[in-house]
């Protein structure tokens, strides 16, 4: 086993644990772990369907790191001390099987060390690490269940501990947050939002739901050797019996946690007068490529931005082709002025960009990454804190408001208007993935 530490992670796993095969289905997670082992200062997030081998893969990666550098200091953090210690016992067992030489006088399930001084320290949120430093911080399920995840204080406590542990890294140290997610605002969700907002730490995200391309004709199981597509669909049906909102399915198996209703759009504030100076108008677009009865709608949303306040001016949706969308954009320009147009795009929607440019509409595209709820979080926060205001009276207001309050980010939701609104709020407030370009045209009330 002299060259064991230099083998690729999948080969290492099979060699140390012959009963296990290379987890090919976890390619994105393995890539992060490979770079954590060979590079420096990696900030990784792992969202993998539950019972798909993610923790086993991470355990082996920890041991391979110690095989390469037995002086490495690693913190293993989880939601409860007993669980963290049990995991550390298994990690230590793997280390022995891989040939690590362990210290005889520093060898407990809370903390064990190699003869060279490295090792693994296991802890939970209610424990301190003052005076300690680490080369790796591995966070594995910082919140233990859905009930705790719905408690904002518990979410805050887990998040604060991870942020503190990040400050305990040695120069060049790396962090991996691996979680079976229960809530959009869990530690993974908050770091995704930090990344979207181009915060000081940019996290990379390995996301592997149980069913790839769900709802399309390209559906396939992530790990078909263990979970067939039929098995997963049967599991989904069984979970829905006691959980008709399917929060468990979306969170644990599809890596797409759905909040309780109170965490999404609430009744917004109202405006009766608009600012007379220092404002900017902007428009959001959500595109459709079909006029069939069951197709998505085109949707437009127009806002006025003044300081931190967003005034909603118009929302409309229609089933029609691209030519009709051009006409509706120009009709709104006639009313609100020739303002910027923003749209989150991905897949076939990208094709509308050159078409609109040819028609004289320089659409500013925002790359649609992550889930709808994650992307909508900034707009939700604005609405629920009184910084996104509805008009007191409008023909379109009641219908859109009812759809907005009913929106859960689920497949089948009437979300086209929400997508248009999120696009324009992010674009016009410079918080989208792609920074918007300079405005053009004239301001008009």
C-alpha positions in Angstrom: 0.0 0.0 0.0 3.0 2.3 -0.4 1.4 4.2 -3.3 -2.2 4.0 -1.9 -2.3 7.8 -1.1 -1.5 8.7 -4.7 -4.4 6.8 -6.2 -7.5 8.6 -7.5 -10.2 8.8 -4.8 -12.5 6.1 -6.4 -9.6 3.7 -6.7 -8.6 4.5 -3.1 -12.1 3.7 -1.8 -12.3 0.4 -3.6 -8.8 -0.6 -2.4 -9.4 0.3 1.3 -13.0 -1.0 1.3 -13.1 -3.8 -1.4 -16.9 -4.2 -0.9 -17.4 -0.7 -2.3 -17.1 0.4 -5.9 -15.8 3.7 -7.3 -18.8 6.1 -6.7 -18.8 7.3 -10.3 -22.2 8.9 -9.7 -20.6 11.4 -7.3 -18.3 12.9 -9.8 -18.8 16.6 -8.9 -18.2 15.8 -5.2 -15.1 13.7 -5.9 -13.7 16.6 -8.0 -14.0 19.0 -5.0 -12.4 16.4 -2.7 -9.6 15.8 -5.1 -8.8 19.5 -5.2 -9.1 19.8 -1.4 -6.4 17.1 -1.2 -4.0 18.5 -3.8 -4.7 22.3 -3.9 -5.4 25.0 -1.3 -8.2 27.1 -0.1 -11.2 25.2 -1.5 -14.7 26.3 -0.4 -17.1 23.5 -1.4 -20.8 22.8 -0.9 -22.1 19.3 -1.4 -25.8 18.6 -2.0 -26.3 14.9 -2.7 -29.5 12.8 -2.4 -29.7 11.0 1.0 -28.5 7.4 1.0 -26.4 7.8 -2.1 -22.9 7.3 -0.5 -21.8 10.9 0.1 -20.7 10.4 3.7 -18.8 7.2 2.9 -17.0 9.0 0.1 -16.0 11.9 2.4 -14.7 9.5 5.1 -12.4 7.9 2.7 -11.2 11.3 1.4 -10.3 12.3 4.9 -8.1 9.1 5.3 -6.5 9.6 1.9 -5.6 13.2 3.0 -4.0 11.8 6.1 -2.1 9.2 4.1 -0.7 11.9 2.0 0.0 14.3 4.9 -0.2 12.6 8.3 0.4 16.0 9.9 -2.9 17.4 8.6 -5.4 18.6 11.2 -9.0 17.9 10.3 -12.2 19.0 12.1 -15.3 16.9 11.5 -18.4 18.9 12.5 -21.9 17.6 12.7 -25.3 18.4 14.3 -24.8 16.3 17.5 -21.8 15.1 19.5 -22.9 11.5 19.6 -23.3 11.4 15.8 -20.0 13.2 15.2 -18.2 10.8 17.5 -19.8 7.7 15.9 -18.7 9.0 12.5 -15.2 9.6 13.8 -15.0 6.1 15.1 -15.7 4.8 11.5 -13.2 7.3 10.1 -10.5 6.0 12.5 -11.4 2.4 11.6 -10.8 3.3 7.9 -7.5 4.9 8.8 -6.3 1.7 10.5 -7.4 -0.4 7.5 -5.5 2.0 5.2 -2.3 1.6 7.3 -2.2 4.9 9.3 0.0 4.8 12.4 -2.0 6.2 15.3 -0.8 7.8 18.4 -1.1 5.4 21.4 -1.6 8.2 23.9 -4.1 10.3 21.9 -6.8 8.0 20.6 -10.4 8.6 21.4 -13.6 8.8 19.3 -13.7 12.5 20.0 -10.1 13.1 18.8 -7.5 10.7 17.5 -4.1 11.6 16.1 -1.4 10.0 13.9 2.1 9.4 15.2 3.1 12.5 13.2 0.6 14.8 15.0 -2.2 15.1 12.5 -5.7 13.5 12.9 -9.4 14.2 13.2 -11.2 16.2 15.9 -15.0 15.6 16.0 -17.4 18.1 17.4 -21.0 19.5 17.3 -22.5 23.0 17.5 -22.4 23.3 21.3 -18.7 22.7 21.5 -15.8 25.1 21.3 -12.5 25.0 19.4 -10.8 28.1 20.8 -7.1 27.8 20.3 -7.4 25.1 17.6 -6.5 25.4 13.9 -7.2 23.1 11.0 -6.2 22.2 7.5 -9.6 20.9 6.6 -13.0 21.6 8.1 -15.6 19.0 7.0 -19.2 19.8 7.9 -21.5 16.8 7.6 -25.2 17.4 8.2 -25.0 20.5 10.5 -28.8 20.3 11.1 -30.2 16.9 12.1 -33.8 17.0 11.1 -36.6 19.0 9.4 -38.1 20.3 12.7 -34.7 21.8 13.7 -34.2 23.2 10.2 -37.5 25.1 10.5 -36.3 26.8 13.7 -34.4 30.0 12.7 -32.4 30.0 15.9 -31.0 26.5 15.3 -30.2 27.5 11.6 -28.4 30.6 12.9 -26.5 28.6 15.5 -25.2 26.1 12.9 -24.4 28.8 10.4 -22.5 30.8 13.0 -20.4 27.8 14.0 -19.5 27.1 10.4 -18.5 30.7 9.9 -16.4 30.6 13.0 -14.7 27.3 12.0 -13.8 28.9 8.7 -11.8 31.4 10.6 -9.9 28.6 12.4 -8.3 27.4 9.2 -4.5 27.3 8.7 -3.3 29.3 5.7 -4.6 27.6 2.5 -7.1 25.5 4.5 -10.2 24.2 2.9 -13.9 23.8 3.9 -16.5 21.3 2.7 -20.2 21.7 3.8 -22.0 18.5 3.1 -25.7 18.3 4.0 -28.9 16.5 3.5 -30.9 19.7 3.1 -34.2 20.5 4.9 -34.6 24.3 4.3 -33.6 26.9 1.7 -32.0 29.1 4.3 -29.9 26.3 5.8 -26.1 26.7 5.9 -25.8 25.5 2.3 -28.5 27.8 1.1 -27.0 30.8 2.8 -23.6 30.2 1.1 -25.3 29.7 -2.2 -26.9 33.1 -1.7 -23.5 34.6 -0.7 -22.1 33.3 -4.0 -25.0 34.7 -6.0 -24.5 38.1 -4.4 -20.8 37.9 -5.1 -19.9 38.0 -1.5 -16.4 37.8 0.0 -16.4 34.0 -0.2 -17.3 32.3 -3.4 -18.5 28.7 -2.9 -18.6 26.0 -5.5 -21.5 23.7 -5.4 -21.7 19.9 -6.2 -25.4 19.1 -6.6 -26.5 15.6 -7.3 -30.3 14.9 -7.0 -31.6 11.4 -6.9 -33.4 11.8 -10.3 -31.6 13.7 -13.0 -33.6 15.8 -15.5 -36.8 15.2 -13.5 -40.0 15.8 -15.4 -38.3 15.5 -18.9 -38.0 12.6 -21.3 -34.4 12.3 -20.2 -35.1 11.3 -16.6 -32.5 8.9 -15.1 -31.5 7.8 -11.7 -28.4 9.2 -10.2 -27.2 5.8 -8.9 -29.2 3.2 -10.9 -27.1 0.3 -9.5 -28.6 1.0 -6.1 -31.8 3.1 -6.7 -33.6 2.4 -10.0 -35.8 5.1 -11.4 -38.9 3.0 -10.6 -37.7 2.6 -7.0 -37.3 6.3 -6.6 -40.7 7.1 -8.0 -42.3 4.5 -5.7 -40.4 6.1 -2.8 -41.7 9.5 -3.8 -45.3 8.2 -3.8 -44.8 6.6 -0.4 -43.3 9.7 1.2 -46.2 11.8 -0.2 -48.8 9.8 1.9 -47.6 11.5 5.1 -46.1 14.6 3.5 -48.4 15.8 0.7 -46.3 19.0 0.3 -43.4 16.7 -0.5 -40.9 18.7 1.5 -39.0 15.5 2.4 -38.8 14.4 -1.2 -37.6 17.7 -2.5 -35.2 18.4 0.3 -33.7 14.9 1.0 -33.7 13.4 -2.5 -33.8 16.3 -4.9 -31.5 18.7 -3.0 -34.1 21.4 -3.5 -35.5 22.2 0.0 -38.9 24.0 0.1 -39.6 26.4 2.9 -42.7 26.5 5.0 -45.3 28.9 3.7 -44.3 31.7 6.1 -40.7 31.7 4.7 -41.8 32.7 1.2 -43.8 35.7 -0.1 -46.0 37.5 2.4 -48.4 40.3 1.8 -46.4 43.2 0.5 -46.5 46.9 1.4 -48.3 49.4 -0.9 -47.4 52.6 -2.7 -49.7 55.4 -3.7 -47.1 58.0 -4.7 -43.9 57.5 -6.8 -40.6 59.3 -6.3 -40.1 62.4 -8.5 -36.3 62.2 -8.7 -33.4 59.8 -8.4 -35.3 56.8 -9.7 -34.7 54.3 -12.5 -37.2 52.1 -14.4 -36.4 48.5 -15.5 -38.2 45.5 -16.9 -37.9 41.8 -16.3 -38.8 39.1 -18.9 -39.5 35.4 -18.5 -39.6 33.7 -21.9 -41.6 30.9 -23.3 -41.0 29.0 -26.6 -44.5 27.6 -27.3 -48.1 28.9 -27.5 -49.6 25.5 -26.7 -52.3 25.5 -24.0 -50.0 23.7 -21.5 -46.9 25.8 -22.3 -45.2 28.3 -20.0 -46.4 31.9 -20.3 -44.3 34.9 -21.4 -44.3 37.3 -18.5 -43.1 40.9 -18.0 -42.6 42.9 -14.8 -41.8 46.6 -14.7 -40.4 48.3 -11.6 -39.2 51.7 -10.5 -36.1 51.6 -8.2 -35.3 54.5 -5.9 -32.6 53.9 -3.3 -33.4 50.7 -1.5 -37.1 50.7 -2.5 -38.6 48.9 -5.5 -42.0 50.1 -6.7 -43.9 47.5 -8.8 -45.4 49.3 -11.8 -46.8 46.6 -14.1 -47.0 42.8 -14.4 -48.5 40.9 -17.3 -48.3 37.5 -18.9 -49.5 36.0 -22.2 -49.1 32.9 -24.2 -47.7 33.9 -27.6 -44.5 33.8 -29.7 -41.4 36.0 -29.6 -43.0 38.6 -31.9 -45.7 39.3 -29.4 -43.1 39.6 -26.7 -41.3 42.2 -28.7 -44.6 44.1 -29.1 -45.4 43.9 -25.4 -41.9 45.1 -24.5 -42.2 48.1 -26.8 -45.7 48.9 -25.5 -44.4 49.0 -22.0 -41.5 51.2 -23.2 -44.1 53.6 -24.6 -45.5 53.9 -21.1 -42.4 53.6 -18.8 -39.6 54.7 -21.1 -36.9 52.8 -22.9 -35.5 51.0 -19.9 -33.2 48.1 -19.3 -34.6 44.5 -19.8 -33.3 41.7 -17.7 -33.9 37.9 -17.8 -32.6 34.8 -16.0 -31.9 32.4 -18.8 -30.8 28.8 -19.2 -31.1 26.0 -21.8 -33.3 26.9 -24.8 -34.2 30.3 -23.3 -30.7 31.5 -24.2 -31.8 31.4 -27.8 -34.0 34.5 -27.3 -31.1 36.8 -26.6 -29.8 37.2 -30.2 -33.4 37.4 -31.5 -34.3 40.3 -29.2 -31.0 42.0 -30.0 -31.9 41.8 -33.7 -35.2 43.5 -32.8 -33.4 46.4 -31.1 -34.0 45.1 -27.5 -30.6 44.6 -25.8 -31.7 42.0 -23.3 -29.3 41.7 -20.4 -29.1 38.0 -19.5 -28.5 36.7 -16.0 -27.3 33.1 -15.7 -30.0 31.0 -14.1 -28.1 28.9 -11.5 -29.4 27.1 -8.4 -33.0 26.6 -7.7 -35.9 29.0 -8.1 -36.4 29.5 -4.3 -32.7 30.3 -3.9 -32.7 32.8 -6.8 -35.9 34.4 -5.4 -34.6 34.8 -1.9 -33.5 38.4 -2.3 -36.8 39.4 -3.9 -38.7 37.6 -1.1 -36.6 39.5 1.5 -37.4 42.8 -0.2 -41.1 42.0 -0.2 -41.3 40.8 3.4 -39.3 43.8 4.7 -41.3 46.5 3.0 -38.8 47.3 0.3 -40.9 45.9 -2.6 -44.2 47.8 -2.8 -47.4 47.0 -4.8 -49.6 49.8 -6.2 -52.7 50.5 -4.2 -54.9 50.0 -7.3 -54.2 48.1 -10.5 -56.2 45.8 -12.8 -53.4 43.2 -12.7 -52.6 43.4 -9.0 -55.1 41.0 -7.4 -54.5 38.1 -9.8 -50.7 38.4 -9.6 -50.8 38.9 -5.8 -52.8 35.7 -5.3 -50.3 33.7 -7.5 -47.3 35.3 -5.7 -48.6 34.4 -2.2 -49.4 30.8 -3.4 -46.0 30.3 -5.0 -43.8 27.6 -3.4 -41.1 27.1 -6.1 -42.6 23.7 -6.9 -42.9 22.2 -10.3 -46.3 23.2 -11.7 -46.5 26.5 -9.8 -47.6 29.5 -11.9 -44.2 31.0 -11.6 -43.6 32.9 -14.9 -44.5 36.3 -13.4 -42.3 35.5 -10.3 -39.4 34.7 -12.6 -39.8 38.0 -14.4 -40.0 39.9 -11.2 -36.9 38.2 -9.7 -35.0 38.9 -13.0 -35.7 42.6 -12.9 -35.2 43.0 -9.1 -31.8 41.3 -9.3 -30.8 43.0 -12.5 -31.9 46.5 -11.6 -30.4 46.3 -8.1 -27.1 44.9 -9.4 -27.5 41.6 -7.4 -27.8 39.2 -10.3 -25.2 36.6 -11.3 -24.1 38.7 -14.3 -23.7 42.4 -13.6 -26.0 44.5 -15.7 -24.6 46.9 -18.2 -25.3 50.7 -18.3 -28.8 51.8 -18.8 -30.0 53.4 -22.0 -32.9 55.5 -23.1 -34.9 58.0 -21.1 -36.6 57.9 -17.7 -40.3 58.1 -17.7 -42.8 57.9 -14.8 
